[in-house]
Amino acid sequence: MQPMGIQEKPFFIQLRHERIIGMYNIGIIGCGKIAQIRHIPEYEACEEAKLYGFYDLNMQRARELAEKYNGKAYASVEELLKDKEIDAVSVCTSNNTHAEISIAAMKAGKHVLCEKPMAITLEECERMVQVAKEENRYLMIDQNQRRAKAHVKAKEMIQDGKIGKILTFRTTFGHGGPETWSIDPGKATWFFDKNKAAMGAMADLGIHKTDLIQYLTSQTVTETLAFITTLDKKDASNQLIGVDDNAICIYKMSGGAVGTMTASWTYYGKEDNSTVLYGTEGIMKMYEDPAHSLVVIGKTGLIEYYDVDTIQTNDNQTSSGIMKEFIDCISKGKEPEISGESVLTAMRAVFGSLESSEKGMPVKVNQ
């Protein structure tokens, strides 16, 4: 193709791009912390990806990133999606906009990698999946815990019968909260705004561990009994935030396993991102032992250590592999394994847990 002409609008970064065969132009929608520490650097490291477009509510932030990566800043989401040179987008905006932007992007012919949680209602999630099918576009969700190396190794061993049939489990994700981590840190963070976030720790961290336990066990959540509440977090006016800062759920699984899922923004110390499975032939611990990422304890007491990697934390970000996988799927014409459709069961468990907590009773899901 011919180089793009100079745009007339003064708020655009004025650059020229040429299409390179086998290269996919990526638009970043939402240029906050998760985009800057994960999406952008992982796309940059991918030989088949070109960081092409940037949009953020903070136009200066988008301009600076566009200049840094030799890309283009857009004045609106609509402007970015109208650009036919963009093949795919990462949606890294506040929770309440995930569905609207993802659907618009797919209707504009873009493949979509959307941050978690997928959306803020089950109806929105299901609509996203439907549009992906209608538009023949890929919809991938950033459920990156499925790609943590200890989790991948654990799943292989579970399938090989290493700990027998899984009977019970506990999976936890807790840290000190998003107000110290987000791009605009402090108590005014959008994570605490119910209108933008809709949900708190359950959507931020609980969806990760819910999706993970289904991945590890090859079972789906069929019933949840949840206690989801706000215990400590205060907003800028020193009132308890409008979303949950703690979620504790008991999950019943389709294969008979029962266990707990805990998500918390009030772990004021070392981050906990651990999972422990208890089977008929032993115990498997993932990221529970600080010295070993994967530990298997057999029925006889034999302990095996597998040092495959170190879990990502807010302070120690490593490559997730998600962006490379997304580009590979586009390149090979292959449906993403972590597709929107594959995440629906976990999202149903999240929404079911919110209902359970509100009603004070168990709620059946995925049936």
C-alpha positions as CSV (number, residue, x, y, z in Angstrom):
1,M,0.0,0.0,0.0
2,Q,1.0,3.6,-0.4
3,P,2.1,5.5,2.8
4,M,-0.7,7.2,4.6
5,G,-1.1,10.9,4.0
6,I,-0.7,13.5,6.6
7,Q,-3.8,13.9,8.7
8,E,-5.3,17.4,9.0
9,K,-6.4,17.2,12.7
10,P,-3.7,18.8,14.8
11,F,-4.2,16.5,17.8
12,F,-2.9,13.5,15.9
13,I,0.7,12.5,16.0
14,Q,1.7,13.0,12.3
15,L,3.5,9.9,11.1
16,R,3.6,7.8,8.0
17,H,3.1,4.0,8.0
18,E,3.7,1.3,5.5
19,R,2.1,-2.1,5.6
20,I,4.7,-4.9,6.1
21,I,3.5,-8.3,4.9
22,G,2.9,-10.6,7.9
23,M,2.8,-7.7,10.3
24,Y,-0.4,-6.9,12.2
25,N,-1.2,-3.3,13.2
26,I,-2.4,-3.1,16.8
27,G,-4.5,-0.4,18.4
28,I,-4.3,0.2,22.2
29,I,-7.5,1.5,23.6
30,G,-6.9,2.7,27.1
31,C,-3.2,3.5,27.9
32,G,-3.2,2.9,31.6
33,K,-1.0,0.8,33.8
34,I,-2.0,-2.6,32.4
35,A,-1.4,-1.4,28.9
36,Q,2.0,0.1,29.7
37,I,3.4,-2.8,31.7
38,R,1.9,-5.8,29.8
39,H,0.1,-5.2,26.5
40,I,2.5,-2.6,24.9
41,P,5.8,-4.3,25.8
42,E,4.6,-7.7,24.9
43,Y,3.4,-6.5,21.5
44,E,6.7,-4.7,21.0
45,A,8.5,-8.0,21.6
46,C,6.3,-9.8,19.0
47,E,7.9,-9.8,15.6
48,E,4.5,-9.9,13.8
49,A,2.9,-7.0,15.8
50,K,3.3,-3.3,15.1
51,L,2.1,-0.9,17.8
52,Y,0.2,1.4,15.4
53,G,-2.5,3.3,17.3
54,F,-3.2,4.7,20.8
55,Y,-6.3,6.1,22.4
56,D,-6.8,7.2,26.0
57,L,-9.1,9.6,27.8
58,N,-5.8,11.4,28.7
59,M,-4.8,12.6,25.2
60,Q,-1.4,13.6,26.4
61,R,-0.7,10.1,27.6
62,A,-1.7,8.7,24.2
63,R,0.4,11.2,22.3
64,E,3.5,10.3,24.4
65,L,3.1,6.6,23.8
66,A,2.5,7.2,20.1
67,E,5.7,9.2,19.9
68,K,7.6,6.6,21.8
69,Y,6.5,3.7,19.6
70,N,6.4,5.6,16.3
71,G,2.6,5.2,16.2
72,K,-0.4,7.5,16.0
73,A,-2.6,9.0,18.7
74,Y,-6.4,9.2,18.1
75,A,-8.9,11.7,19.4
76,S,-11.6,9.1,20.1
77,V,-12.2,5.4,20.1
78,E,-14.4,5.9,17.0
79,E,-11.5,7.5,15.1
80,L,-9.2,4.6,16.0
81,L,-11.7,2.0,14.9
82,K,-12.4,3.7,11.6
83,D,-8.8,3.3,10.6
84,K,-8.7,0.3,8.3
85,E,-5.0,-0.1,8.8
86,I,-5.6,-1.4,12.3
87,D,-6.1,-5.2,12.4
88,A,-6.6,-5.8,16.1
89,V,-7.1,-3.9,19.3
90,S,-6.4,-4.4,23.0
91,V,-9.2,-3.1,25.2
92,C,-7.6,-1.9,28.4
93,T,-10.3,0.5,29.6
94,S,-12.5,0.6,32.7
95,N,-14.8,-2.4,33.2
96,N,-18.0,-0.7,32.2
97,T,-16.7,0.0,28.7
98,H,-15.4,-3.4,27.8
99,A,-18.5,-4.7,26.0
100,E,-19.3,-1.5,24.2
101,I,-15.8,-1.0,22.8
102,S,-15.2,-4.7,22.1
103,I,-18.4,-5.0,20.1
104,A,-17.8,-1.8,18.2
105,A,-14.2,-3.0,17.4
106,M,-15.4,-6.4,16.1
107,K,-18.1,-4.7,14.0
108,A,-15.4,-2.5,12.6
109,G,-13.5,-5.6,11.5
110,K,-10.9,-5.8,14.3
111,H,-9.9,-8.8,16.3
112,V,-10.2,-8.1,20.1
113,L,-8.0,-8.9,23.1
114,C,-10.1,-7.6,26.1
115,E,-8.9,-7.2,29.6
116,K,-10.7,-8.9,32.4
117,P,-13.4,-8.9,33.6
118,M,-14.9,-9.6,30.3
119,A,-17.9,-7.3,31.0
120,I,-20.1,-6.1,33.8
121,T,-23.2,-8.2,33.1
122,L,-23.7,-11.7,31.8
123,E,-25.9,-10.3,29.0
124,E,-22.9,-8.1,27.8
125,C,-20.6,-11.1,27.9
126,E,-22.9,-13.2,25.9
127,R,-23.4,-10.4,23.4
128,M,-19.7,-10.1,22.9
129,V,-19.4,-13.8,22.1
130,Q,-22.3,-13.6,19.7
131,V,-20.9,-10.6,17.8
132,A,-17.5,-12.4,17.5
133,K,-19.3,-15.2,15.7
134,E,-21.4,-12.9,13.6
135,E,-18.5,-10.8,12.5
136,N,-16.1,-13.8,12.2
137,R,-13.6,-12.0,14.5
138,Y,-11.5,-13.4,17.3
139,L,-12.4,-12.4,20.9
140,M,-9.7,-13.3,23.4
141,I,-9.8,-12.4,27.1
142,D,-6.7,-11.7,29.2
143,Q,-7.1,-14.6,31.6
144,N,-3.3,-14.9,31.8
145,Q,-3.2,-17.2,34.8
146,R,-3.9,-20.1,32.4
147,R,-0.5,-19.4,30.9
148,A,1.6,-19.1,34.1
149,K,4.2,-21.9,33.7
150,A,3.5,-23.6,37.0
151,H,-0.2,-23.8,36.2
152,V,0.5,-25.2,32.7
153,K,2.8,-27.9,34.3
154,A,0.3,-28.6,37.0
155,K,-2.5,-29.2,34.5
156,E,-0.3,-31.7,32.6
157,M,0.4,-33.6,35.8
158,I,-3.2,-33.5,36.9
159,Q,-4.3,-35.0,33.5
160,D,-1.6,-37.7,34.0
161,G,-3.2,-38.6,37.3
162,K,-0.3,-37.3,39.5
163,I,-2.6,-36.6,42.5
164,G,-5.5,-38.8,41.5
165,K,-9.0,-37.4,41.6
166,I,-9.3,-33.8,42.8
167,L,-11.5,-33.7,45.9
168,T,-11.0,-30.2,47.4
169,F,-9.1,-27.0,46.7
170,R,-8.3,-23.6,47.8
171,T,-7.3,-20.8,45.5
172,T,-6.4,-17.3,46.6
173,F,-5.5,-14.0,45.0
174,G,-4.9,-11.1,47.4
175,H,-2.8,-7.9,47.6
176,G,-3.0,-4.4,49.1
177,G,-5.3,-3.0,46.5
178,P,-5.3,-1.2,43.1
179,E,-5.0,2.3,44.5
180,T,-1.2,1.9,44.8
181,W,-0.8,0.3,41.4
182,S,-3.0,2.0,38.8
183,I,-1.8,4.7,36.4
184,D,-3.4,7.4,38.5
185,P,-2.7,6.1,42.0
186,G,-4.7,7.1,45.1
187,K,-8.2,6.7,46.5
188,A,-9.8,8.4,43.5
189,T,-8.9,5.4,41.2
190,W,-11.6,4.2,38.9
191,F,-11.3,0.8,40.5
192,F,-13.2,2.2,43.5
193,D,-15.9,3.9,41.4
194,K,-18.9,1.6,41.1
195,N,-20.1,3.3,38.0
196,K,-16.9,2.5,36.1
197,A,-15.8,-0.7,37.9
198,A,-19.2,-2.2,38.7
199,M,-17.4,-4.9,40.9
200,G,-14.3,-4.8,43.0
201,A,-11.9,-7.5,44.1
202,M,-14.3,-10.2,42.8
203,A,-14.0,-8.9,39.2
204,D,-10.4,-7.8,39.5
205,L,-8.9,-10.9,41.1
206,G,-11.7,-13.4,41.6
207,I,-12.3,-13.8,37.9
208,H,-8.7,-14.9,37.5
209,K,-8.9,-17.6,40.2
210,T,-12.3,-18.7,39.1
211,D,-11.2,-19.2,35.5
212,L,-8.0,-20.8,36.8
213,I,-9.6,-23.5,38.9
214,Q,-11.8,-24.5,36.0
215,Y,-8.7,-24.7,33.8
216,L,-6.7,-26.8,36.3
217,T,-9.5,-29.2,37.2
218,S,-11.2,-29.4,33.7
219,Q,-14.4,-28.8,35.6
220,T,-16.9,-25.9,35.7
221,V,-18.4,-24.2,38.7
222,T,-22.0,-25.5,39.1
223,E,-22.9,-23.9,42.5
224,T,-21.5,-21.0,44.5
225,L,-22.1,-19.8,48.1
226,A,-20.4,-16.5,48.4
227,F,-19.7,-13.7,50.9
228,I,-18.7,-10.6,49.1
229,T,-18.3,-7.4,51.1
230,T,-16.4,-4.2,51.7
231,L,-14.4,-4.3,54.9
232,D,-11.7,-1.6,54.8
233,K,-11.1,0.3,51.6
234,K,-12.0,4.0,51.7
235,D,-12.5,6.4,48.8
236,A,-11.3,10.0,48.5
237,S,-14.1,11.2,50.8
238,N,-13.0,8.6,53.4
239,Q,-16.2,6.5,53.0
240,L,-16.2,2.8,52.3
241,I,-15.8,2.3,48.6
242,G,-18.9,1.3,46.6
243,V,-17.4,-2.0,45.4
244,D,-16.3,-5.1,47.2
245,D,-12.7,-5.3,48.7
246,N,-13.1,-9.0,49.7
247,A,-14.8,-12.0,48.2
248,I,-14.9,-15.5,49.7
249,C,-16.7,-18.2,47.7
250,I,-17.3,-21.9,48.1
251,Y,-17.5,-23.5,44.7
252,K,-19.0,-26.9,43.8
253,M,-17.6,-28.2,40.5
254,S,-19.1,-30.3,37.8
255,G,-16.7,-33.2,38.5
256,G,-17.5,-33.3,42.2
257,A,-14.7,-31.2,43.6
258,V,-15.5,-28.6,46.3
259,G,-13.3,-25.7,47.3
260,T,-12.8,-22.1,48.2
261,M,-11.9,-19.1,46.1
262,T,-10.7,-16.0,47.9
263,A,-10.1,-12.6,46.4
264,S,-8.9,-9.7,48.5
265,W,-7.7,-6.1,48.2
266,T,-6.8,-6.0,51.9
267,Y,-3.7,-8.3,52.1
268,Y,-1.5,-5.5,53.5
269,G,1.8,-7.4,53.1
270,K,3.1,-10.0,50.7
271,E,0.9,-10.7,47.7
272,D,-0.8,-14.1,47.8
273,N,-1.5,-15.8,44.4
274,S,-1.6,-19.4,45.5
275,T,-3.6,-22.5,44.6
276,V,-3.6,-25.8,46.4
277,L,-5.3,-29.0,45.1
278,Y,-6.1,-32.0,47.4
279,G,-6.5,-35.3,45.5
280,T,-6.9,-38.9,46.3
281,E,-3.2,-39.6,45.6
282,G,-1.6,-36.4,47.0
283,I,-1.5,-32.6,47.2
284,M,-0.4,-30.1,44.7
285,K,0.7,-26.6,45.6
286,M,1.2,-23.8,43.1
287,Y,2.9,-20.6,44.1
288,E,2.3,-21.4,47.7
289,D,5.9,-22.1,48.7
290,P,8.1,-19.0,48.2
291,A,11.1,-21.2,47.2
292,H,9.4,-23.5,44.7
293,S,6.6,-22.6,42.2
294,L,5.2,-26.1,42.2
295,V,5.2,-28.7,45.0
296,V,3.7,-32.1,44.9
297,I,3.3,-34.1,48.1
298,G,2.5,-37.8,47.6
299,K,0.4,-40.0,49.9
300,T,3.6,-41.6,51.2
301,G,5.0,-38.2,52.2
302,L,7.4,-37.9,49.2
303,I,7.8,-34.3,48.3
304,E,8.7,-33.2,44.7
305,Y,9.7,-29.7,43.8
306,Y,9.4,-28.1,40.4
307,D,11.0,-24.7,39.9
308,V,9.4,-23.7,36.6
309,D,9.0,-19.9,37.1
310,T,8.0,-17.2,39.6
311,I,4.4,-15.9,39.7
312,Q,3.8,-12.4,38.4
313,T,3.1,-9.8,41.0
314,N,2.2,-6.1,40.8
315,D,5.8,-5.4,41.6
316,N,7.3,-8.1,39.5
317,Q,5.8,-8.2,36.0
318,T,7.0,-10.9,33.6
319,S,5.8,-11.8,30.1
320,S,2.4,-13.4,30.1
321,G,2.6,-14.8,26.6
322,I,-1.0,-13.6,26.0
323,M,-0.2,-11.0,23.3
324,K,2.0,-13.4,21.4
325,E,-0.7,-16.0,21.5
326,F,-3.3,-13.5,20.3
327,I,-1.1,-12.6,17.3
328,D,-0.4,-16.2,16.6
329,C,-4.1,-17.0,16.5
330,I,-4.7,-14.1,14.0
331,S,-1.7,-15.2,11.9
332,K,-2.7,-18.9,11.8
333,G,-6.5,-18.3,11.6
334,K,-6.9,-20.3,14.8
335,E,-9.6,-19.6,17.4
336,P,-8.0,-18.5,20.7
337,E,-8.0,-21.1,23.4
338,I,-8.8,-18.3,25.9
339,S,-11.7,-17.1,23.8
340,G,-14.6,-15.1,25.1
341,E,-16.8,-18.1,24.9
342,S,-14.4,-20.2,27.0
343,V,-14.5,-17.5,29.8
344,L,-18.4,-17.4,29.9
345,T,-18.5,-20.2,32.5
346,A,-16.2,-18.3,34.9
347,M,-18.1,-15.1,34.4
348,R,-21.4,-16.9,35.2
349,A,-19.8,-18.1,38.4
350,V,-18.7,-14.5,39.2
351,F,-22.2,-13.1,38.6
352,G,-23.7,-16.1,40.5
353,S,-21.5,-15.3,43.4
354,L,-22.7,-11.7,43.5
355,E,-26.2,-13.0,43.5
356,S,-25.4,-15.5,46.2
357,S,-23.9,-12.9,48.5
358,E,-26.8,-10.6,48.0
359,K,-29.4,-13.3,48.7
360,G,-27.4,-15.1,51.4
361,M,-27.9,-18.5,49.8
362,P,-26.3,-20.9,47.3
363,V,-26.8,-20.2,43.6
364,K,-26.6,-22.7,40.8
365,V,-24.7,-21.7,37.7
366,N,-23.7,-23.3,34.4
367,Q,-26.6,-25.7,34.4
